[in-house]
Amino acid sequence: MSTDTDAAVQPFLHLSPDQVVSCVEALGFPCDLRLIALNSYENRVYQVGIEDADPIIVKFYRPKRWSDAQIQEEHSFSQELAEHGLSVVAPMLIEGESLFHVDGFRLTAFARRGGYPPELDNLDHQLILGRTLGRIHRIGSTQPFSYRESLKTQALFEEARDFLLERFVPRDLHPAYDSLLTDCSVLVAERLAQYGTADQIRLHGDCHVGNILWRDDLPHFVDLDDCVSGPAIQDLWMFLNGDRAQQELQLAELIAGYEEFHDFDPQQISWIEALRTLRIVKHALWLGRRWHDPAFPRAFPWFGQERFWSDHILELREQLAALQEPSLRLL
């Protein structure tokens, strides 16, 4: 992963409104100068007003994160899903292209879609989410990615230890953090012992409520920027919330909807807490690696403070306990 001190990344970090307008107009859209920066940190995303037309969404890709081939594969997957009638907000095609290089920036454009997050305590919403993901995964399982990454598992713990321990974790919390990474790593490996390449399909990869727009009783999936090869449960577990009984009811509805369109291996339920642990570790590592980006201290001012690391260590302790409990049941 590139660091934000790399010279190639600096223009991206200081992208100006004038540069946004210039890039959008280079794509053939007459901009009316109405710009709204949207809630994105890894990339830069704007709603851009267009003269005599609906606004569009423009994404500027962070340099050195993905190759052009990886981005094109993301776009192709989105377009493939859309062609099969799934409501996925795929990149716009302009003269047959979806990825553009303008003034040293890589960008793509999307039609603007509205909506609101799904209600995770609404079992009807869970059933519909399951159906939609079953359709997405049925298509995702037909062929592999050639360039996108596979879901990281054990290597993530060593990356966190090597990068965060000396740079961000307060000295007096080093023993606790180091010990928890080791213990969690062991239990995650045990939970994922049966996970192999045969379980990998093309996934959305970052399937949380912030990436779903609910409208007209249907979920509309956005932002496949983190699409990966991995197990189906990775796109399902983040829709579970509440206590154990609530999660089991939600899981039952999700899987009932899912299996209307695609088979599900119930063994993967035992991987949920391992995947949750990996996401917690990955989030802290992501914040640390991006800390030189001025957008991150503004958006996450609490990161790096001792209180954050105390809470993070507590969260890992809770995950360590969860990894030792029985898996959720499929009712």
C-alpha positions as a LaTeX table, in Angstrom:
\begin{tabular}{lrrr}
\hline
Residue & $x$ (\AA) & $y$ (\AA) & $z$ (\AA) \\
\hline
Met1 & 0.00 & 0.00 & 0.00 \\
Ser2 & 1.32 & 3.44 & $-0.92$ \\
Thr3 & 1.86 & 6.05 & 1.76 \\
Asp4 & 0.51 & 9.57 & 1.55 \\
Thr5 & 4.04 & 11.00 & 1.55 \\
Asp6 & 4.63 & 9.60 & $-1.95$ \\
Ala7 & 5.11 & 12.42 & $-4.48$ \\
Ala8 & 2.58 & 10.83 & $-6.84$ \\
Val9 & $-0.13$ & 11.09 & $-4.18$ \\
Gln10 & 0.35 & 14.74 & $-3.26$ \\
Pro11 & $-1.75$ & 16.32 & $-6.07$ \\
Phe12 & $-4.62$ & 14.00 & $-5.16$ \\
Leu13 & $-4.47$ & 15.05 & $-1.50$ \\
His14 & $-4.85$ & 18.69 & $-2.47$ \\
Leu15 & $-7.37$ & 18.33 & $-5.28$ \\
Ser16 & $-9.04$ & 21.73 & $-5.74$ \\
Pro17 & $-12.58$ & 22.64 & $-6.87$ \\
Asp18 & $-11.14$ & 24.17 & $-10.04$ \\
Gln19 & $-9.38$ & 20.90 & $-10.86$ \\
Val20 & $-12.59$ & 18.93 & $-10.26$ \\
Val21 & $-14.51$ & 21.20 & $-12.64$ \\
Ser22 & $-11.76$ & 21.01 & $-15.27$ \\
Cys23 & $-11.72$ & 17.20 & $-15.16$ \\
Val24 & $-15.50$ & 16.90 & $-15.33$ \\
Glu25 & $-15.68$ & 19.24 & $-18.33$ \\
Ala26 & $-12.93$ & 17.25 & $-20.04$ \\
Leu27 & $-15.35$ & 14.30 & $-19.98$ \\
Gly28 & $-17.86$ & 16.38 & $-21.91$ \\
Phe29 & $-20.10$ & 17.54 & $-19.07$ \\
Pro30 & $-20.75$ & 21.32 & $-18.86$ \\
Cys31 & $-20.42$ & 21.95 & $-15.14$ \\
Asp32 & $-22.60$ & 24.59 & $-13.43$ \\
Leu33 & $-19.99$ & 24.90 & $-10.62$ \\
Arg34 & $-22.17$ & 23.33 & $-7.91$ \\
Leu35 & $-19.87$ & 20.91 & $-6.09$ \\
Ile36 & $-20.66$ & 18.86 & $-2.99$ \\
Ala37 & $-17.89$ & 16.74 & $-1.45$ \\
Leu38 & $-19.38$ & 13.39 & $-0.43$ \\
Asn39 & $-18.48$ & 11.16 & 2.48 \\
Ser40 & $-15.47$ & 9.34 & 1.08 \\
Tyr41 & $-11.89$ & 9.30 & 2.36 \\
Glu42 & $-10.03$ & 6.60 & 0.46 \\
Asn43 & $-10.95$ & 8.30 & $-2.80$ \\
Arg44 & $-12.33$ & 11.78 & $-3.47$ \\
Val45 & $-15.98$ & 11.76 & $-4.49$ \\
Tyr46 & $-18.10$ & 14.74 & $-5.51$ \\
Gln47 & $-21.63$ & 15.45 & $-6.60$ \\
Val48 & $-21.22$ & 17.80 & $-9.54$ \\
Gly49 & $-23.97$ & 19.98 & $-10.96$ \\
Ile50 & $-24.41$ & 19.77 & $-14.74$ \\
Glu51 & $-26.01$ & 22.50 & $-16.83$ \\
Asp52 & $-29.58$ & 21.61 & $-17.90$ \\
Ala53 & $-29.24$ & 18.05 & $-16.58$ \\
Asp54 & $-29.22$ & 16.03 & $-13.37$ \\
Pro55 & $-26.06$ & 16.18 & $-11.25$ \\
Ile56 & $-23.57$ & 13.34 & $-11.58$ \\
Ile57 & $-21.23$ & 11.66 & $-9.10$ \\
Val58 & $-17.51$ & 11.76 & $-9.92$ \\
Lys59 & $-14.91$ & 9.60 & $-8.19$ \\
Phe60 & $-11.20$ & 10.46 & $-8.23$ \\
Tyr61 & $-9.14$ & 7.36 & $-7.45$ \\
Arg62 & $-6.33$ & 7.51 & $-4.93$ \\
Pro63 & $-3.05$ & 7.06 & $-6.82$ \\
Lys64 & $-1.04$ & 3.85 & $-6.43$ \\
Arg65 & $-3.79$ & 1.98 & $-4.60$ \\
Trp66 & $-5.27$ & 0.01 & $-7.51$ \\
Ser67 & $-3.83$ & $-0.59$ & $-10.94$ \\
Asp68 & $-5.82$ & 0.39 & $-14.01$ \\
Ala69 & $-6.48$ & $-3.32$ & $-14.62$ \\
Gln70 & $-7.90$ & $-3.74$ & $-11.11$ \\
Ile71 & $-10.15$ & $-0.70$ & $-11.52$ \\
Gln72 & $-11.34$ & $-1.86$ & $-14.93$ \\
Glu73 & $-12.17$ & $-5.26$ & $-13.44$ \\
Glu74 & $-14.24$ & $-3.55$ & $-10.73$ \\
His75 & $-16.09$ & $-1.61$ & $-13.45$ \\
Ser76 & $-16.65$ & $-4.72$ & $-15.55$ \\
Phe77 & $-18.10$ & $-6.59$ & $-12.55$ \\
Ser78 & $-20.47$ & $-3.70$ & $-11.77$ \\
Gln79 & $-21.59$ & $-3.52$ & $-15.39$ \\
Glu80 & $-22.03$ & $-7.29$ & $-15.57$ \\
Leu81 & $-24.32$ & $-7.18$ & $-12.53$ \\
Ala82 & $-26.30$ & $-4.28$ & $-13.98$ \\
Glu83 & $-26.70$ & $-6.12$ & $-17.30$ \\
His84 & $-28.31$ & $-8.99$ & $-15.37$ \\
Gly85 & $-30.95$ & $-6.64$ & $-14.00$ \\
Leu86 & $-29.43$ & $-6.01$ & $-10.57$ \\
Ser87 & $-29.64$ & $-2.51$ & $-9.17$ \\
Val88 & $-25.95$ & $-1.79$ & $-8.94$ \\
Val89 & $-24.78$ & 1.74 & $-9.61$ \\
Ala90 & $-22.22$ & 1.00 & $-12.32$ \\
Pro91 & $-19.83$ & 3.55 & $-13.84$ \\
Met92 & $-21.11$ & 5.55 & $-16.80$ \\
Leu93 & $-19.78$ & 4.60 & $-20.22$ \\
Ile94 & $-18.58$ & 7.55 & $-22.29$ \\
Glu95 & $-17.64$ & 6.53 & $-25.81$ \\
Gly96 & $-17.31$ & 2.98 & $-24.53$ \\
Glu97 & $-14.90$ & 3.86 & $-21.70$ \\
Ser98 & $-15.45$ & 4.09 & $-17.94$ \\
Leu99 & $-11.98$ & 4.96 & $-16.53$ \\
Phe100 & $-10.42$ & 8.27 & $-17.57$ \\
His101 & $-7.03$ & 9.92 & $-17.12$ \\
Val102 & $-7.28$ & 13.70 & $-16.98$ \\
Asp103 & $-4.57$ & 16.12 & $-15.79$ \\
Gly104 & $-2.80$ & 13.33 & $-13.93$ \\
Phe105 & $-5.94$ & 12.10 & $-12.14$ \\
Arg106 & $-7.85$ & 8.88 & $-12.67$ \\
Leu107 & $-11.61$ & 9.29 & $-12.45$ \\
Thr108 & $-14.95$ & 7.78 & $-13.31$ \\
Ala109 & $-18.52$ & 9.12 & $-13.36$ \\
Phe110 & $-21.80$ & 7.70 & $-12.06$ \\
Ala111 & $-25.44$ & 8.63 & $-12.38$ \\
Arg112 & $-26.74$ & 10.07 & $-9.11$ \\
Arg113 & $-29.05$ & 7.78 & $-7.13$ \\
Gly114 & $-30.98$ & 8.61 & $-3.99$ \\
Gly115 & $-32.11$ & 6.42 & $-1.11$ \\
Tyr116 & $-31.63$ & 5.64 & 2.55 \\
Pro117 & $-29.99$ & 2.78 & 4.50 \\
Pro118 & $-31.90$ & $-0.49$ & 4.96 \\
Glu119 & $-33.51$ & $-1.17$ & 8.34 \\
Leu120 & $-31.54$ & $-4.07$ & 9.76 \\
Asp121 & $-34.15$ & $-4.82$ & 12.43 \\
Asn122 & $-36.78$ & $-5.19$ & 9.66 \\
Leu123 & $-36.84$ & $-8.87$ & 8.72 \\
Asp124 & $-38.48$ & $-8.09$ & 5.38 \\
His125 & $-35.47$ & $-5.93$ & 4.53 \\
Gln126 & $-33.16$ & $-8.78$ & 5.54 \\
Leu127 & $-35.03$ & $-11.20$ & 3.28 \\
Ile128 & $-34.76$ & $-8.83$ & 0.31 \\
Leu129 & $-31.07$ & $-8.17$ & 1.01 \\
Gly130 & $-30.49$ & $-11.93$ & 1.04 \\
Arg131 & $-32.29$ & $-12.37$ & $-2.29$ \\
Thr132 & $-30.27$ & $-9.58$ & $-3.89$ \\
Leu133 & $-26.95$ & $-10.91$ & $-2.62$ \\
Gly134 & $-27.90$ & $-14.41$ & $-3.75$ \\
Arg135 & $-28.32$ & $-13.03$ & $-7.27$ \\
Ile136 & $-25.05$ & $-11.05$ & $-7.04$ \\
His137 & $-23.12$ & $-14.09$ & $-5.83$ \\
Arg138 & $-24.67$ & $-16.39$ & $-8.43$ \\
Ile139 & $-23.12$ & $-14.12$ & $-11.06$ \\
Gly140 & $-19.96$ & $-13.59$ & $-9.00$ \\
Ser141 & $-19.37$ & $-17.35$ & $-8.87$ \\
Thr142 & $-19.42$ & $-17.86$ & $-12.64$ \\
Gln143 & $-15.81$ & $-16.77$ & $-13.16$ \\
Pro144 & $-12.88$ & $-15.55$ & $-11.02$ \\
Phe145 & $-11.26$ & $-12.16$ & $-10.84$ \\
Ser146 & $-7.97$ & $-11.96$ & $-12.68$ \\
Tyr147 & $-6.54$ & $-8.81$ & $-11.06$ \\
Arg148 & $-8.50$ & $-8.00$ & $-7.91$ \\
Glu149 & $-7.10$ & $-9.16$ & $-4.56$ \\
Ser150 & $-8.29$ & $-12.00$ & $-2.37$ \\
Leu151 & $-9.59$ & $-11.27$ & 1.12 \\
Lys152 & $-6.65$ & $-10.93$ & 3.51 \\
Thr153 & $-6.63$ & $-13.11$ & 6.61 \\
Gln154 & $-3.56$ & $-13.93$ & 8.71 \\
Ala155 & $-1.18$ & $-11.47$ & 7.03 \\
Leu156 & $-3.28$ & $-8.60$ & 8.36 \\
Phe157 & $-2.21$ & $-9.25$ & 11.97 \\
Glu158 & 1.48 & $-9.02$ & 11.11 \\
Glu159 & 0.91 & $-5.85$ & 9.07 \\
Ala160 & $-0.87$ & $-4.26$ & 12.04 \\
Arg161 & 1.88 & $-5.27$ & 14.44 \\
Asp162 & 4.68 & $-4.05$ & 12.16 \\
Phe163 & 3.08 & $-0.73$ & 11.25 \\
Leu164 & 0.96 & 0.36 & 14.22 \\
Leu165 & 2.83 & $-0.83$ & 17.26 \\
Glu166 & 5.76 & 1.56 & 17.04 \\
Arg167 & 4.06 & 4.46 & 15.26 \\
Phe168 & 0.70 & 4.85 & 16.98 \\
Val169 & 0.06 & 2.56 & 19.95 \\
Pro170 & 1.03 & 4.26 & 23.26 \\
Arg171 & 4.08 & 2.63 & 24.84 \\
Asp172 & 2.27 & 1.47 & 27.97 \\
Leu173 & $-0.32$ & $-0.36$ & 25.84 \\
His174 & 2.23 & $-2.23$ & 23.71 \\
Pro175 & 2.12 & $-5.50$ & 25.74 \\
Ala176 & $-1.69$ & $-5.67$ & 25.71 \\
Tyr177 & $-1.99$ & $-4.87$ & 22.01 \\
Asp178 & 0.79 & $-7.25$ & 20.96 \\
Ser179 & $-0.65$ & $-10.07$ & 23.07 \\
Leu180 & $-4.17$ & $-9.56$ & 21.74 \\
Leu181 & $-3.01$ & $-9.60$ & 18.12 \\
Thr182 & $-1.27$ & $-12.91$ & 18.78 \\
Asp183 & $-4.24$ & $-14.48$ & 20.57 \\
Cys184 & $-6.77$ & $-13.24$ & 18.03 \\
Ser185 & $-4.57$ & $-14.44$ & 15.18 \\
Val186 & $-4.52$ & $-17.97$ & 16.60 \\
Leu187 & $-8.30$ & $-18.14$ & 17.06 \\
Val188 & $-9.03$ & $-16.55$ & 13.67 \\
Ala189 & $-6.79$ & $-19.18$ & 12.05 \\
Glu190 & $-8.73$ & $-21.91$ & 13.87 \\
Arg191 & $-12.08$ & $-20.50$ & 12.75 \\
Leu192 & $-10.93$ & $-20.13$ & 9.15 \\
Ala193 & $-9.13$ & $-23.46$ & 9.00 \\
Gln194 & $-11.58$ & $-24.79$ & 6.39 \\
Tyr195 & $-11.50$ & $-21.65$ & 4.24 \\
Gly196 & $-9.81$ & $-22.25$ & 0.92 \\
Thr197 & $-9.71$ & $-21.13$ & $-2.69$ \\
Ala198 & $-12.79$ & $-23.24$ & $-3.47$ \\
Asp199 & $-14.81$ & $-20.88$ & $-1.24$ \\
Gln200 & $-13.72$ & $-17.75$ & $-3.13$ \\
Ile201 & $-16.13$ & $-15.95$ & $-5.42$ \\
Arg202 & $-16.32$ & $-12.38$ & $-6.68$ \\
Leu203 & $-17.80$ & $-10.22$ & $-3.91$ \\
His204 & $-18.89$ & $-6.65$ & $-3.28$ \\
Gly205 & $-16.31$ & $-6.79$ & $-0.48$ \\
Asp206 & $-17.47$ & $-3.82$ & 1.63 \\
Cys207 & $-21.13$ & $-4.66$ & 2.00 \\
His208 & $-22.39$ & $-2.45$ & 4.82 \\
Val209 & $-25.48$ & $-0.24$ & 5.10 \\
Gly210 & $-23.56$ & 2.86 & 3.99 \\
Asn211 & $-23.09$ & 1.27 & 0.58 \\
Ile212 & $-26.77$ & 0.48 & 0.06 \\
Leu213 & $-29.47$ & 2.93 & $-1.00$ \\
Trp214 & $-32.94$ & 1.63 & $-0.12$ \\
Arg215 & $-35.63$ & 2.96 & $-2.42$ \\
Asp216 & $-38.98$ & 1.62 & $-3.70$ \\
Asp217 & $-38.60$ & $-1.43$ & $-1.40$ \\
Leu218 & $-35.38$ & $-2.45$ & $-3.13$ \\
Pro219 & $-31.67$ & $-2.19$ & $-2.20$ \\
His220 & $-29.45$ & $-0.39$ & $-4.69$ \\
Phe221 & $-25.78$ & $-1.33$ & $-4.22$ \\
Val222 & $-23.07$ & 1.30 & $-4.68$ \\
Asp223 & $-19.28$ & 1.52 & $-4.40$ \\
Leu224 & $-17.63$ & $-1.73$ & $-5.42$ \\
Asp225 & $-14.22$ & $-0.09$ & $-4.89$ \\
Asp226 & $-13.25$ & $-2.85$ & $-2.43$ \\
Cys227 & $-14.54$ & $-5.81$ & $-4.44$ \\
Val228 & $-12.45$ & $-8.90$ & $-3.72$ \\
Ser229 & $-12.39$ & $-12.66$ & $-4.04$ \\
Gly230 & $-13.62$ & $-14.24$ & $-0.83$ \\
Pro231 & $-16.30$ & $-16.31$ & 0.92 \\
Ala232 & $-19.97$ & $-15.46$ & 0.48 \\
Ile233 & $-20.44$ & $-14.78$ & 4.20 \\
Gln234 & $-18.18$ & $-11.69$ & 3.91 \\
Asp235 & $-21.02$ & $-9.89$ & 2.07 \\
Leu236 & $-23.66$ & $-11.07$ & 4.57 \\
Trp237 & $-22.37$ & $-10.78$ & 8.13 \\
Met238 & $-22.34$ & $-6.98$ & 8.35 \\
Phe239 & $-26.14$ & $-6.96$ & 8.11 \\
Leu240 & $-26.40$ & $-8.72$ & 11.48 \\
Asn241 & $-26.88$ & $-6.58$ & 14.58 \\
Gly242 & $-28.32$ & $-6.72$ & 18.07 \\
Asp243 & $-28.06$ & $-9.58$ & 20.57 \\
Arg244 & $-27.51$ & $-13.22$ & 19.67 \\
Ala245 & $-31.22$ & $-14.04$ & 19.36 \\
Gln246 & $-31.82$ & $-11.06$ & 17.07 \\
Gln247 & $-28.83$ & $-11.94$ & 14.90 \\
Glu248 & $-30.04$ & $-15.52$ & 14.48 \\
Leu249 & $-33.47$ & $-14.32$ & 13.32 \\
Gln250 & $-31.84$ & $-11.88$ & 10.89 \\
Leu251 & $-29.45$ & $-14.57$ & 9.63 \\
Ala252 & $-32.36$ & $-16.95$ & 9.00 \\
Glu253 & $-34.10$ & $-14.36$ & 6.81 \\
Leu254 & $-30.90$ & $-13.41$ & 4.98 \\
Ile255 & $-30.08$ & $-17.02$ & 4.12 \\
Ala256 & $-33.68$ & $-17.90$ & 3.24 \\
Gly257 & $-33.67$ & $-15.09$ & 0.67 \\
Tyr258 & $-30.13$ & $-15.90$ & $-0.48$ \\
Glu259 & $-30.88$ & $-19.56$ & $-1.17$ \\
Glu260 & $-33.75$ & $-18.66$ & $-3.49$ \\
Phe261 & $-31.00$ & $-17.78$ & $-5.98$ \\
His262 & $-27.71$ & $-19.34$ & $-4.86$ \\
Asp263 & $-26.52$ & $-22.17$ & $-2.63$ \\
Phe264 & $-25.05$ & $-21.26$ & 0.75 \\
Asp265 & $-22.60$ & $-23.39$ & 2.73 \\
Pro266 & $-23.68$ & $-23.18$ & 6.41 \\
Gln267 & $-20.10$ & $-23.91$ & 7.49 \\
Gln268 & $-19.33$ & $-20.29$ & 6.65 \\
Ile269 & $-21.45$ & $-19.09$ & 9.60 \\
Ser270 & $-18.61$ & $-20.17$ & 11.90 \\
Trp271 & $-16.35$ & $-17.65$ & 10.11 \\
Ile272 & $-18.38$ & $-14.56$ & 11.05 \\
Glu273 & $-16.50$ & $-13.57$ & 14.22 \\
Ala274 & $-13.15$ & $-14.22$ & 12.53 \\
Leu275 & $-14.12$ & $-11.88$ & 9.69 \\
Arg276 & $-15.39$ & $-9.29$ & 12.16 \\
Thr277 & $-12.05$ & $-9.42$ & 13.98 \\
Leu278 & $-10.16$ & $-8.95$ & 10.72 \\
Arg279 & $-12.29$ & $-5.92$ & 9.86 \\
Ile280 & $-11.60$ & $-4.30$ & 13.25 \\
Val281 & $-7.84$ & $-4.77$ & 12.83 \\
Lys282 & $-7.97$ & $-3.64$ & 9.19 \\
His283 & $-9.84$ & $-0.43$ & 10.10 \\
Ala284 & $-7.18$ & 0.67 & 12.59 \\
Leu285 & $-4.42$ & $-0.19$ & 10.09 \\
Trp286 & $-6.21$ & 1.79 & 7.36 \\
Leu287 & $-6.43$ & 4.88 & 9.58 \\
Gly288 & $-2.75$ & 4.62 & 10.43 \\
Arg289 & $-1.61$ & 4.22 & 6.84 \\
Arg290 & $-3.70$ & 7.19 & 5.72 \\
Trp291 & $-2.85$ & 9.54 & 8.58 \\
His292 & $-0.72$ & 11.80 & 6.37 \\
Asp293 & $-3.79$ & 12.55 & 4.25 \\
Pro294 & $-5.18$ & 15.85 & 5.65 \\
Ala295 & $-8.73$ & 14.50 & 5.29 \\
Phe296 & $-8.11$ & 11.83 & 7.93 \\
Pro297 & $-7.10$ & 13.95 & 10.97 \\
Arg298 & $-10.10$ & 16.18 & 10.20 \\
Ala299 & $-12.52$ & 13.26 & 9.96 \\
Phe300 & $-11.03$ & 11.03 & 12.69 \\
Pro301 & $-9.46$ & 13.40 & 15.24 \\
Trp302 & $-9.69$ & 10.77 & 17.98 \\
Phe303 & $-7.38$ & 8.32 & 16.18 \\
Gly304 & $-3.96$ & 8.10 & 17.77 \\
Gln305 & $-5.15$ & 9.33 & 21.14 \\
Glu306 & $-4.66$ & 6.99 & 24.08 \\
Arg307 & $-8.43$ & 6.75 & 24.59 \\
Phe308 & $-8.83$ & 5.35 & 21.08 \\
Trp309 & $-6.25$ & 2.63 & 21.68 \\
Ser310 & $-7.73$ & 1.74 & 25.06 \\
Asp311 & $-11.13$ & 1.32 & 23.41 \\
His312 & $-9.60$ & $-0.57$ & 20.48 \\
Ile313 & $-7.90$ & $-3.00$ & 22.85 \\
Leu314 & $-11.18$ & $-3.47$ & 24.73 \\
Glu315 & $-12.92$ & $-4.22$ & 21.42 \\
Leu316 & $-10.28$ & $-6.81$ & 20.56 \\
Arg317 & $-10.72$ & $-8.41$ & 24.00 \\
Glu318 & $-14.45$ & $-8.66$ & 23.33 \\
Gln319 & $-13.70$ & $-10.23$ & 19.97 \\
Leu320 & $-11.34$ & $-12.70$ & 21.60 \\
Ala321 & $-14.23$ & $-13.78$ & 23.83 \\
Ala322 & $-16.62$ & $-13.94$ & 20.86 \\
Leu323 & $-14.18$ & $-16.17$ & 18.97 \\
Gln324 & $-14.37$ & $-18.67$ & 21.83 \\
Glu325 & $-18.17$ & $-18.80$ & 21.88 \\
Pro326 & $-20.33$ & $-21.15$ & 19.77 \\
Ser327 & $-21.21$ & $-19.87$ & 16.31 \\
Leu328 & $-24.62$ & $-18.45$ & 15.50 \\
Arg329 & $-27.23$ & $-21.07$ & 14.64 \\
Leu330 & $-29.03$ & $-21.14$ & 11.32 \\
Leu331 & $-32.64$ & $-21.45$ & 12.46 \\
\hline
\end{tabular}
